[in-house]
Amino acid sequence: MAPSTTSAVILNINGEKHSLSVDHRTTLLDALRERLDLTGTKKGCDQGQCGACTVLIDGRRAVSCLQLAVAADGREITTIEGVAQGDTLHPVQQAFLDLDGFQCGYCTPGQICSALGVIAEHAAGWPSAATDDVRPEAGVPELSAEEIRERMSGNLCRCGAYVSIVQAVARAAKTEEGVA
């Protein structure tokens, strides 16, 4: 008897549990879009290079085109559809809207999910390749434009809205800190 090539999984997406039977090769991106009709997460390159499919898994950024659905079983997944609170936009979403952090909008869901991860990583004190002093005693670095650009570098915008995206992430980070 050949081993099964499918598994039953429970995907906890945006606070809602979804039970699915998926082929072991099914990516989380394809499960979201094709099986659950959550089409906010975009398929860009399908190779993990553009960031259009970025979601949060247990609060950390992940490109869903490289994540197998079976590996996400039981984990907390946040897609762009779960970022707002009802009709109230999340501060990151509002900043993108206010500061024109989008053009065509195709990359925007991934950019926003990545920005949420960036802000959380920074607040937790995680250094980036742009961080001058990575010693723990140095404390949390300033979330400068250079830090934001480095931390968001895995998300491409083919329209070139990078200046506005950096400004939106900076504003949202200040809002998250309670400064704005």
Buried (B, 14 or more C-beta within 10 A) or exposed (E): EEEEEEBEBEBBBBEEEBEBEBBEEBBBBBBBBEBBEBBBBBBBEBEBEBBBBBBBBEEEBBBBBBBBBBBBBEBBBBBBBBBEEEEEBBBBBBBBEBBEBBBEEBBBBBBBBBBBBBBBBBEEEBBBEBBEEEEEEEEEBEBBBBBBBBBBBBBBBEEEBBEBBBBBBBBBBBBBEEEE
